[in-house]
Amino acid sequence: MSQNNSTRTSMGLEPNTAGLLCYLGVWITGIIFYVLEKDNMQVRFHAMQSMVIFGGITLVGIIFGWIPILGWILTSLLGVLAFILWIILMYKAYKGEKIKIPVATELAEKWTKPAAK
């Protein structure tokens, strides 16, 4: 299998469209695209980054939700920040760019490297 990042993905989508879709349904579409896309490393990166970022935000939101009052306020603020980040990540993916998010980008790059032969 080739690792072509400039043509259509193995699913028949343009890479920029597939990258955007990796973020559209947050970590859920990240999982879907990570499992289905076998060839395009750019799309696999965006899928993994979506899972790492929004999976982490979901877990932190659940934990904050258990804390009365302060946790609810923090969960609301986290939701606003997550929404802004979601829009930015979709835009950057559509433009064919990566945005560096501390920890998440490093993990996504590490976990999407092609296997050594």
N, C-alpha and C positions, 0 to 999 in steps of 0.2 A: 504494500500500500504506500502511496506517495503521501508526503506531508506538505502538499501544495497549499500555500496560504493566500493565493491571489485569485483563484478561480472558484467555481462553485464548490460547495461543501458536498460531502458524501450523501447528504439529504436533498441535494438539488437546489439549495438556497445560496444566495450571494453571502459571502462571509460577513459583511457588515450587517446585513439583515439578521442573520443567525446570531451574531454577537449581541445585537439589541434584544432579540427574543430570549436570550439566556437570562436577562435581567427582568424581563416583563413580568413574569410570575414569581419573582424573587427566587428563593432557593429551590422551589419546585421545578421551574423551568430550567434552572441550572442543572438539576439532576437529570432531567429528560434529555437535554442537549449533551451532557457529558456521556450519558449512556449511548445515545444514538449516533453522535458524531465520532467517527473513527479516524478520519484523515486530517482534518484541518486543525492545526495546533492553536491557531488564534481563537477559534470558536471554543475549543476545549478549555483554553485558558479562561475565557470570559465565563464559561459555564462553572468552572471550579471556583473562580473568584466570587461569583454570585452565591454559590453554596456556602463558601467560607464567611463572606460578609453578612449575608442576610440570615444564614443559619445562626451565626453568632449573635446578631441583633435580636433574633427571635428568642434565643435562650436567655439573653440578658433581660429582655422585656418580661419574660415569664418570671424570672427571679425577682425583678423589681416589683412586679405585680403582687407579689406576696407580702410586700412591706406596706403597711397602712400609711396613708397620706403622703409621706415623702416618696415612697416607691411609686405611687400613682402619678405624682408630679414628674418624677424622673422618667417614667414610662411614656408619658405624654411628650416630653422633650425629646426622648429617644425616637419616638414616632415621627416627629417633625424632621429631625436630622436624617432619619432613614429615608424619608420621602425625598428630601433634597438630594441625598446621595444617590438614590434610585434614578432620579431624572438625569443627574450628571453622568452616571455610569452608562445609562442607555444612550445618551447623546455621544459620549466618547467612543463607545463600542461601534455605533453606527458610522462614525467618522473614521473607524479603523485604528483608533488610538487606544493606548493603555493609560489608565490613571493609577499612579502609585498610592496605594493605601497601605500604611505601615502594617506589617505582619501579614495581612491578607494577601497582598500581591506576592510576597516572598513565598508563602505557602502554596498559592495557586501555581506559580512558576515551577516550584519544586515538584508538586504533585502531577503536573501535566507534561513533564519532560518525557520525550520518547524513550522507550526502553533501549538500553545498550545492547548491541548485537555482537 
